[in-house]
Amino acid sequence: ALPGAASPADLERALAAPHVPLAVCRRITELLEDARRRGTLDSYRLGLIDQNTQLLMDYLGGCERIHATPLPFAYT
């Protein structure tokens, strides 16, 4: 396995979740917090990476809104 790659247990949990992208973002946040607690990630870097995770969640929400927007009949 690649260093930092998701474990089979992580994949199973994500795929079993009602909302897979949200489960993945939550797991990223858990891993970041764990790295901070162990001292392998300082608060500054944690903030930067967490900001990117928040942006990912925002982009996912935008994609879901686009996906849920009905198309006019003429476009289908």
Backbone as a ProteinNet text record, in pm:
[ID]
protein_1_A
[PRIMARY]
ALPGAASPADLERALAAPHVPLAVCRRITELLEDARRRGTLDSYRLGLIDQNTQLLMDYLGGCERIHATPLPFAYT
[TERTIARY]
83.9	0	88.2	34.7	106	102.7	208.5	206.2	93	14.1	-96.2	-221.1	-216.4	-334.3	-440.6	-563.9	-675.3	-664.6	-693.3	-691.4	-820.5	-821.3	-945.4	-1061.1	-1030.3	-1135.6	-1191.2	-1102.4	-1148.2	-1240.5	-1201.3	-1283.6	-1419.4	-1421	-1548.1	-1639.9	-1582.6	-1662.5	-1719.5	-1636.8	-1682.1	-1792	-1773.3	-1872.8	-2003.1	-1997.2	-2117.8	-2192.6	-2128.2	-2189.6	-2303.1	-2401.8	-2512.1	-2466.5	-2359.9	-2306.9	-2156	-2108.4	-1967.6	-1873	-1897.5	-1803.3	-1790.5	-1901.3	-1896.1	-1817.7	-1835.5	-1760.6	-1610.5	-1572.5	-1430.8	-1375.6	-1451	-1405.7	-1393.5	-1487.1	-1478.4	-1354.3	-1323.7	-1205.3	-1077.5	-1074.1	-958.3	-940.4	-1051.1	-1044.8	-996.2	-1043.5	-997.9	-847.5	-798.8	-656.4	-572.4	-621.3	-549.9	-542.3	-653.7	-656.1	-564.6	-562.4	-474.6	-327.8	-293.8	-155.9	-118.5	-212.3	-185.2	-159.7	-241.7	-225.4	-90.5	-46.5	82.4	200.7	173.9	281.2	348.3	292.3	351.7	299.4	204.5	147.4	124.5	190.8	174	42.2	2.7	-126.1	-137.5	-28.5	-30.6	-64	8.7	-16.1	-153.9	-194.2	-327.8	-433.5	-417.5	-512.4	-518.7	-401.2	-397.4	-464.6	-433.5	-490.9	-639.9	-678.7	-820	-899.3	-839.1	-905	-932.5	-837.8	-858.3	-967.1	-974.1	-1080.2	-1216.6	-1224.5	-1350.5	-1388.5	-1289.8	-1317.3	-1368.3	-1309	-1354.8	-1501.6	-1539.1	-1678.5	-1769.6	-1723.8	-1802.7	-1821.7	-1715.2	-1724.5	-1816.9	-1811.3	-1901.4	-2046.7	-2072.5	-2208.2	-2254.1	-2164.6	-2198	-2229.4	-2150.8	-2175.8	-2309.7	-2342.5	-2471.6	-2587.8	-2571.6	-2677.2	-2694.9	-2584.2	-2592.9	-2661.3	-2621.2	-2679.2	-2830	-2873.7	-3014.9	-3099.5	-3036.3	-3111.4	-3180.7	-3312.4	-3382	-3350.6	-3338.1	-3313.5	-3445.9	-3456.7	-3577.2	-3594	-3716.4	-3747	-3675.3	-3664.7	-3602.2	-3456.3	-3388.2	-3246.2	-3225	-3328.7	-3312.9	-3342.1
-119.1	0	125.2	228.6	356	422.8	493.4	566.1	669.5	670.5	765.7	723.5	608.3	561.1	513.7	518.6	474.2	323.6	283.5	140.7	77.1	-54.5	-121.6	-92	-79.6	-48	92.2	188.5	323.8	321.8	246.5	238.1	175.9	69.8	5.2	100.9	174.7	270.2	379.4	430.4	538.2	488.6	370.9	319	280.2	249.7	214.1	337.1	453.2	576.4	621.6	689.4	739.6	844.9	917.5	1021.1	1003.5	937.4	899.5	1020.2	1126.6	1239.5	1301.1	1311.4	1366.6	1274	1143.9	1048.2	1060.3	1081.4	1096.6	1224.8	1334.1	1460.3	1448.4	1379.4	1358.8	1278.9	1176.7	1094.6	1176.6	1262.8	1351.1	1437.4	1493.4	1578	1498.8	1374.9	1290	1265.3	1235.6	1208.6	1332.6	1449.1	1572.9	1599.8	1580.7	1603.6	1504.4	1380.4	1279.8	1318.3	1368.1	1411.1	1529.6	1620.5	1734.3	1686.7	1592.9	1540.6	1471.2	1399.6	1329.4	1423.1	1544.9	1640.8	1635	1560	1550.9	1659.1	1738.8	1846.5	1966.5	2077.4	2195.4	2266.4	2356.5	2424.4	2504.3	2563.1	2642.3	2554.7	2443.5	2352.8	2288.7	2255.4	2200	2297.1	2424.7	2525.1	2533.3	2528.9	2535.4	2414.5	2296.8	2175	2167.5	2206.2	2203.5	2301.4	2413.3	2510.2	2446.7	2369.2	2299.9	2193.9	2127.2	2028.3	2097.5	2213.3	2289.4	2332.2	2375.1	2411.5	2291.3	2175.5	2053.6	2027.6	2042.2	2022	2125	2249.6	2352.3	2318.5	2273.8	2237.6	2118.4	2022.9	1907.7	1952.7	2047	2100.1	2169.1	2244.5	2310	2209.1	2103.7	1998.4	1930.2	1907.9	1845.2	1935.2	2066.7	2159.6	2156.7	2153.3	2145.9	2015.9	1907.5	1776.4	1772.3	1840.9	1837.1	1940.2	2028.6	2131.8	2070.1	2082.1	2024.8	2102.3	2028	2090.3	2116.5	2227.1	2249.2	2137.8	2103.6	1992.3	2008.3	2132.1	2155	2112.6	2114.9	2079.5	1928.6	1856.4	1712.7	1646
0	0	0	-57	-60.4	75.7	111.9	239.5	237.2	341.4	351	276.8	211.7	138.5	236.7	193.4	277.7	301.7	422.5	455.7	404.7	390.6	350.6	447.3	576.8	675.3	650.4	616.5	584.7	463	362.6	241.3	270	348.4	383.3	458.1	554.8	631.6	541.9	451.9	362.7	269.5	212.4	119.5	187.4	317.1	392.1	442.8	435.9	487.1	395.8	452.8	370.1	268.6	301.5	211.9	205.6	100.8	90.2	94.5	15.6	20.7	160.2	231.4	367	459.9	444.1	526.2	500.5	376	342	405.1	395.6	456	607.5	669.7	814.6	851.2	771.1	799	782.2	680.8	662.5	787.3	836.6	955.9	1076.6	1092.2	1203.1	1194.1	1074.4	1056.7	1084.6	1044.1	1072	1221.9	1289.9	1434.9	1506.1	1460	1518.6	1498.9	1379.9	1353.3	1442.3	1465.8	1554	1696.8	1744.3	1880.9	1898.2	1795.8	1803.9	1788.6	1742.7	1725.2	1589.4	1496	1362.7	1268.8	1317.2	1236.2	1327.2	1295.6	1380	1347.5	1434.1	1421.2	1291.9	1248.3	1125.2	1004.7	991.1	878.6	889.9	1011.2	1031.5	980.6	1011.2	964.3	813.3	749.6	603.1	539.2	589.1	531.7	562.2	684	719.9	633.5	599.9	512.6	375.4	325.9	198.7	210.1	323.5	344.6	345	408	408.5	267	188.5	49.5	-29.8	-6.1	-72.6	-41.1	85.7	124.9	57.9	48	-19.3	-166.8	-232.9	-374.6	-395.6	-303.8	-312.7	-301.7	-210.5	-196.9	-323.8	-387.7	-513.6	-622.7	-629.8	-728.6	-703.8	-577.1	-546.1	-585.6	-565.2	-606.4	-757.4	-831.2	-977.4	-1018.9	-955.9	-988.2	-960.5	-856.2	-817.1	-892.2	-968.6	-1039.9	-1160.1	-1167.8	-1283.7	-1411	-1519.4	-1649.5	-1719.4	-1791.1	-1870.3	-1972.2	-2003.1	-2093.2	-2227.3	-2277.7	-2408.2	-2408.9	-2294.1	-2286.8	-2272.7	-2235.1	-2217.3	-2346.3
[MASK]
++++++++++++++++++++++++++++++++++++++++++++++++++++++++++++++++++++++++++++

